[in-house]
Amino acid sequence: MRRAWKRAVGFYRFDTNLGAAYYAARRGDGREQLDERLAQLDRLLEAQPWLTGREYGLADIAYVPWILRGLERLGLELGPALADWLERCSARPAIAQERAVVAAL
C-alpha cells in the first residue's frame, strides 16, 4: 500500500480526526476541539505543502468540502498555512467548482 494512501485512511480520515469536532461545533457543543484540530492541520501544513506530504492527494480532496462548509457555516478562522493550502487547492478546477457550490448555498 502506498504511503500516501496509508496516511489518507489513517490520521487524515475526516471522521476520526476533524469530523467529530466539526459536528460537535455544529451542534453548539463548543468550538475548542475544532479549533485545536484546525491548529494541528495548520502546523502540519507549515512543514509540507499537502496533507499527505509533497503531493496533492486523497486527504486534501476529502477535507476541502468540510473546510469550506466550516468557513461558511461556522465562521472558521484558518491559520496561515491552512489558508495557503486552501488557496492551492482552489486552483484545481474541481475545488473551484466546489467553492462556487458552497458560495451559492
TIRO-2110 file (N, C-alpha, C; in Angstrom, 1 decimal):
// TIRO-2110
0.8, -1.2, 0.0, N, 1, A
0.0, 0.0, 0.0, CA, 1, A
0.9, 1.2, 0.0, C, 1, A
0.5, 2.2, -0.8, N, 2, A
1.3, 3.4, -0.9, CA, 2, A
1.3, 4.2, 0.4, C, 2, A
2.3, 4.9, 0.7, N, 3, A
2.5, 5.7, 1.9, CA, 3, A
1.4, 6.7, 2.0, C, 3, A
1.1, 7.4, 1.0, N, 4, A
0.1, 8.5, 1.0, CA, 4, A
-1.3, 7.9, 1.3, C, 4, A
-1.6, 6.7, 0.7, N, 5, A
-2.9, 6.1, 1.0, CA, 5, A
-3.0, 5.7, 2.4, C, 5, A
-1.9, 5.2, 3.0, N, 6, A
-2.0, 4.9, 4.4, CA, 6, A
-2.3, 6.1, 5.3, C, 6, A
-1.7, 7.2, 4.9, N, 7, A
-1.9, 8.4, 5.7, CA, 7, A
-3.4, 8.9, 5.5, C, 7, A
-3.9, 8.8, 4.3, N, 8, A
-5.2, 9.2, 4.0, CA, 8, A
-6.3, 8.4, 4.7, C, 8, A
-6.1, 7.1, 4.9, N, 9, A
-7.0, 6.3, 5.6, CA, 9, A
-6.7, 6.2, 7.1, C, 9, A
-5.6, 6.7, 7.5, N, 10, A
-5.2, 6.7, 8.9, CA, 10, A
-5.5, 8.0, 9.6, C, 10, A
-4.5, 8.8, 9.9, N, 11, A
-4.6, 10.0, 10.6, CA, 11, A
-5.6, 11.0, 9.9, C, 11, A
-5.5, 11.0, 8.6, N, 12, A
-6.3, 12.1, 7.9, CA, 12, A
-7.7, 11.7, 7.6, C, 12, A
-8.2, 10.6, 8.1, N, 13, A
-9.6, 10.3, 7.9, CA, 13, A
-10.4, 11.3, 8.6, C, 13, A
-11.2, 12.0, 7.8, N, 14, A
-12.0, 13.1, 8.4, CA, 14, A
-12.9, 12.7, 9.6, C, 14, A
-13.6, 11.6, 9.5, N, 15, A
-14.5, 11.3, 10.6, CA, 15, A
-13.8, 11.0, 11.9, C, 15, A
-12.6, 10.5, 11.9, N, 16, A
-11.9, 10.3, 13.1, CA, 16, A
-11.0, 11.4, 13.6, C, 16, A
-10.7, 12.3, 12.7, N, 17, A
-9.8, 13.4, 13.1, CA, 17, A
-10.6, 14.7, 13.3, C, 17, A
-11.1, 15.3, 12.2, N, 18, A
-11.8, 16.6, 12.2, CA, 18, A
-13.3, 16.4, 12.4, C, 18, A
-13.8, 15.4, 11.9, N, 19, A
-15.3, 15.2, 11.8, CA, 19, A
-16.0, 15.3, 13.1, C, 19, A
-15.6, 14.6, 14.1, N, 20, A
-16.3, 14.7, 15.4, CA, 20, A
-16.3, 16.1, 15.9, C, 20, A
-15.2, 16.8, 15.8, N, 21, A
-15.1, 18.1, 16.3, CA, 21, A
-16.0, 19.1, 15.5, C, 21, A
-16.0, 18.9, 14.2, N, 22, A
-16.8, 19.7, 13.3, CA, 22, A
-18.3, 19.5, 13.7, C, 22, A
-18.8, 18.3, 13.8, N, 23, A
-20.2, 18.1, 14.1, CA, 23, A
-20.5, 18.5, 15.5, C, 23, A
-19.6, 18.4, 16.5, N, 24, A
-19.9, 18.9, 17.8, CA, 24, A
-20.1, 20.4, 17.8, C, 24, A
-19.2, 21.1, 17.0, N, 25, A
-19.4, 22.6, 16.9, CA, 25, A
-20.7, 22.9, 16.2, C, 25, A
-21.1, 22.1, 15.2, N, 26, A
-22.4, 22.4, 14.5, CA, 26, A
-23.5, 22.3, 15.5, C, 26, A
-23.4, 21.3, 16.4, N, 27, A
-24.5, 21.1, 17.4, CA, 27, A
-24.4, 22.2, 18.5, C, 27, A
-23.4, 23.0, 18.5, N, 28, A
-23.3, 24.0, 19.6, CA, 28, A
-22.6, 23.5, 20.8, C, 28, A
-21.8, 22.4, 20.7, N, 29, A
-21.1, 21.9, 21.9, CA, 29, A
-19.8, 22.5, 22.1, C, 29, A
-19.5, 23.6, 21.5, N, 30, A
-18.2, 24.3, 21.7, CA, 30, A
-17.3, 24.1, 20.5, C, 30, A
-16.4, 25.0, 20.4, N, 31, A
-15.5, 25.0, 19.2, CA, 31, A
-14.1, 24.7, 19.6, C, 31, A
-13.8, 24.5, 20.9, N, 32, A
-12.4, 24.4, 21.3, CA, 32, A
-11.7, 23.2, 20.6, C, 32, A
-12.4, 22.1, 20.5, N, 33, A
-11.8, 20.9, 19.9, CA, 33, A
-11.6, 21.1, 18.4, C, 33, A
-12.6, 21.7, 17.8, N, 34, A
-12.4, 22.0, 16.3, CA, 34, A
-11.3, 23.0, 16.1, C, 34, A
-11.2, 24.0, 16.9, N, 35, A
-10.1, 25.0, 16.7, CA, 35, A
-8.7, 24.3, 16.9, C, 35, A
-8.7, 23.4, 17.9, N, 36, A
-7.4, 22.6, 18.1, CA, 36, A
-7.1, 21.7, 16.9, C, 36, A
-8.1, 21.1, 16.4, N, 37, A
-7.8, 20.2, 15.2, CA, 37, A
-7.3, 21.1, 14.0, C, 37, A
-7.9, 22.2, 13.8, N, 38, A
-7.5, 23.1, 12.7, CA, 38, A
-6.1, 23.6, 13.0, C, 38, A
-5.8, 23.9, 14.2, N, 39, A
-4.4, 24.3, 14.6, CA, 39, A
-3.4, 23.2, 14.3, C, 39, A
-3.8, 21.9, 14.5, N, 40, A
-2.9, 20.8, 14.2, CA, 40, A
-2.7, 20.7, 12.7, C, 40, A
-3.8, 20.9, 11.9, N, 41, A
-3.6, 20.9, 10.5, CA, 41, A
-2.7, 22.0, 10.0, C, 41, A
-2.9, 23.2, 10.6, N, 42, A
-2.0, 24.3, 10.2, CA, 42, A
-0.6, 24.0, 10.5, C, 42, A
-0.3, 23.4, 11.7, N, 43, A
1.1, 23.1, 12.0, CA, 43, A
1.7, 22.1, 11.0, C, 43, A
0.9, 21.1, 10.7, N, 44, A
1.3, 20.1, 9.7, CA, 44, A
1.6, 20.7, 8.3, C, 44, A
0.8, 21.7, 7.9, N, 45, A
1.0, 22.3, 6.6, CA, 45, A
2.1, 23.3, 6.6, C, 45, A
2.6, 23.7, 7.8, N, 46, A
3.8, 24.5, 7.8, CA, 46, A
5.0, 23.7, 7.3, C, 46, A
4.9, 22.4, 7.5, N, 47, A
6.1, 21.6, 7.2, CA, 47, A
6.0, 20.9, 5.8, C, 47, A
4.8, 20.9, 5.2, N, 48, A
4.6, 20.2, 3.9, CA, 48, A
3.5, 20.9, 3.2, C, 48, A
3.5, 20.8, 1.9, N, 49, A
2.5, 21.6, 1.1, CA, 49, A
1.1, 20.9, 1.1, C, 49, A
1.0, 19.6, 1.3, N, 50, A
-0.3, 18.9, 1.2, CA, 50, A
-0.4, 18.1, 2.4, C, 50, A
-1.6, 17.7, 2.7, N, 51, A
-1.9, 16.9, 3.9, CA, 51, A
-1.2, 15.6, 4.0, C, 51, A
-0.9, 15.0, 2.8, N, 52, A
-0.3, 13.7, 2.8, CA, 52, A
1.2, 13.8, 2.4, C, 52, A
1.7, 15.0, 2.3, N, 53, A
3.1, 15.2, 2.0, CA, 53, A
3.4, 16.1, 0.9, C, 53, A
4.2, 15.7, 0.0, N, 54, A
4.7, 16.6, -1.1, CA, 54, A
3.7, 16.7, -2.3, C, 54, A
2.7, 15.8, -2.3, N, 55, A
1.8, 15.8, -3.4, CA, 55, A
0.3, 15.9, -3.0, C, 55, A
-0.4, 16.5, -3.8, N, 56, A
-1.9, 16.6, -3.6, CA, 56, A
-2.5, 15.2, -3.6, C, 56, A
-3.3, 14.9, -2.6, N, 57, A
-3.8, 13.6, -2.5, CA, 57, A
-5.2, 13.4, -2.0, C, 57, A
-5.6, 12.2, -1.6, N, 58, A
-7.0, 11.9, -1.2, CA, 58, A
-7.4, 12.7, 0.0, C, 58, A
-6.5, 12.9, 1.0, N, 59, A
-6.8, 13.6, 2.2, CA, 59, A
-7.2, 15.1, 1.8, C, 59, A
-6.4, 15.7, 0.9, N, 60, A
-6.7, 17.1, 0.5, CA, 60, A
-8.1, 17.1, -0.1, C, 60, A
-8.4, 16.2, -1.0, N, 61, A
-9.7, 16.1, -1.6, CA, 61, A
-10.8, 15.9, -0.6, C, 61, A
-10.6, 15.1, 0.4, N, 62, A
-11.6, 14.8, 1.4, CA, 62, A
-11.9, 16.0, 2.3, C, 62, A
-10.9, 16.7, 2.7, N, 63, A
-11.0, 17.8, 3.7, CA, 63, A
-11.6, 19.1, 3.1, C, 63, A
-11.3, 19.4, 1.9, N, 64, A
-11.7, 20.7, 1.3, CA, 64, A
-13.2, 21.0, 1.5, C, 64, A
-14.2, 20.1, 1.2, N, 65, A
-15.6, 20.4, 1.3, CA, 65, A
-15.9, 20.8, 2.8, C, 65, A
-15.3, 20.1, 3.7, N, 66, A
-15.7, 20.4, 5.1, CA, 66, A
-15.1, 21.7, 5.6, C, 66, A
-13.9, 22.0, 5.1, N, 67, A
-13.3, 23.3, 5.5, CA, 67, A
-14.1, 24.4, 4.9, C, 67, A
-14.5, 24.2, 3.7, N, 68, A
-15.4, 25.3, 3.0, CA, 68, A
-16.7, 25.5, 3.8, C, 68, A
-17.3, 24.4, 4.2, N, 69, A
-18.6, 24.5, 4.9, CA, 69, A
-18.4, 25.1, 6.3, C, 69, A
-17.2, 24.7, 6.9, N, 70, A
-16.9, 25.3, 8.2, CA, 70, A
-16.7, 26.8, 8.1, C, 70, A
-16.0, 27.2, 7.1, N, 71, A
-15.9, 28.7, 6.8, CA, 71, A
-17.2, 29.4, 6.7, C, 71, A
-18.1, 28.7, 5.9, N, 72, A
-19.4, 29.3, 5.6, CA, 72, A
-20.3, 29.3, 6.8, C, 72, A
-20.4, 28.1, 7.4, N, 73, A
-21.5, 27.9, 8.4, CA, 73, A
-21.0, 28.2, 9.9, C, 73, A
-19.7, 28.1, 10.1, N, 74, A
-19.2, 28.2, 11.5, CA, 74, A
-18.3, 29.4, 11.6, C, 74, A
-18.0, 30.1, 10.5, N, 75, A
-17.1, 31.3, 10.6, CA, 75, A
-15.7, 30.9, 11.0, C, 75, A
-15.2, 29.7, 10.6, N, 76, A
-13.9, 29.3, 11.0, CA, 76, A
-12.8, 30.3, 10.6, C, 76, A
-11.8, 30.4, 11.4, N, 77, A
-10.6, 31.2, 11.0, CA, 77, A
-9.5, 30.3, 10.8, C, 77, A
-8.9, 30.3, 9.6, N, 78, A
-7.8, 29.4, 9.3, CA, 78, A
-6.5, 30.0, 9.6, C, 78, A
-5.5, 29.2, 10.1, N, 79, A
-4.2, 29.7, 10.2, CA, 79, A
-3.6, 30.0, 8.9, C, 79, A
-2.4, 30.6, 8.8, N, 80, A
-1.8, 31.0, 7.6, CA, 80, A
-1.5, 29.8, 6.7, C, 80, A
-0.9, 28.7, 7.2, N, 81, A
-0.6, 27.6, 6.4, CA, 81, A
-1.8, 26.9, 5.8, C, 81, A
-2.8, 26.8, 6.7, N, 82, A
-4.1, 26.2, 6.2, CA, 82, A
-4.8, 27.0, 5.2, C, 82, A
-4.7, 28.3, 5.3, N, 83, A
-5.3, 29.2, 4.3, CA, 83, A
-4.6, 29.1, 3.0, C, 83, A
-3.2, 29.1, 3.1, N, 84, A
-2.4, 28.9, 1.8, CA, 84, A
-2.8, 27.6, 1.2, C, 84, A
-2.9, 26.5, 2.0, N, 85, A
-3.3, 25.2, 1.4, CA, 85, A
-4.6, 25.3, 0.7, C, 85, A
-5.6, 26.0, 1.3, N, 86, A
-6.9, 26.1, 0.7, CA, 86, A
-6.8, 26.8, -0.7, C, 86, A
-6.0, 27.8, -0.7, N, 87, A
-5.8, 28.6, -2.0, CA, 87, A
-5.1, 27.7, -3.0, C, 87, A
-4.2, 26.9, -2.6, N, 88, A
-3.5, 26.0, -3.6, CA, 88, A
-4.6, 24.9, -4.1, C, 88, A
-5.4, 24.4, -3.2, N, 89, A
-6.4, 23.5, -3.6, CA, 89, A
-7.4, 24.2, -4.5, C, 89, A
-7.7, 25.4, -4.2, N, 90, A
-8.7, 26.1, -5.0, CA, 90, A
-8.3, 26.4, -6.5, C, 90, A
-7.0, 26.3, -6.7, N, 91, A
-6.5, 26.4, -8.1, CA, 91, A
-6.9, 25.2, -9.0, C, 91, A
-7.4, 24.2, -8.4, N, 92, A
-7.8, 23.0, -9.1, CA, 92, A
-9.3, 23.2, -9.5, C, 92, A
-9.6, 22.9, -10.8, N, 93, A
-11.0, 23.1, -11.3, CA, 93, A
-12.1, 22.5, -10.4, C, 93, A
-11.9, 21.3, -10.0, N, 94, A
-13.0, 20.6, -9.2, CA, 94, A
-13.2, 21.4, -7.8, C, 94, A
-12.1, 21.8, -7.2, N, 95, A
-12.2, 22.6, -6.0, CA, 95, A
-12.8, 24.0, -6.2, C, 95, A
-12.5, 24.6, -7.3, N, 96, A
-13.1, 25.9, -7.7, CA, 96, A
-14.6, 25.7, -7.8, C, 96, A
-15.0, 24.6, -8.4, N, 97, A
-16.4, 24.4, -8.6, CA, 97, A
-17.1, 24.1, -7.2, C, 97, A
-16.4, 23.4, -6.4, N, 98, A
-17.0, 23.2, -5.0, CA, 98, A
-17.1, 24.5, -4.3, C, 98, A
-16.2, 25.4, -4.4, N, 99, A
-16.3, 26.7, -3.7, CA, 99, A
-17.5, 27.5, -4.3, C, 99, A
-17.7, 27.4, -5.6, N, 100, A
-18.9, 28.0, -6.2, CA, 100, A
-20.2, 27.5, -5.6, C, 100, A
-20.2, 26.1, -5.5, N, 101, A
-21.4, 25.5, -4.9, CA, 101, A
-21.7, 26.0, -3.5, C, 101, A
-20.6, 26.0, -2.7, N, 102, A
-20.8, 26.4, -1.3, CA, 102, A
-21.2, 27.8, -1.2, C, 102, A
-20.6, 28.7, -2.0, N, 103, A
-21.0, 30.1, -2.0, CA, 103, A
-22.4, 30.3, -2.4, C, 103, A
-23.0, 29.4, -3.2, N, 104, A
-24.4, 29.5, -3.6, CA, 104, A
-25.4, 29.0, -2.6, C, 104, A
-24.9, 28.3, -1.6, N, 105, A
-25.8, 27.8, -0.6, CA, 105, A
-26.5, 28.8, 0.3, C, 105, A
END
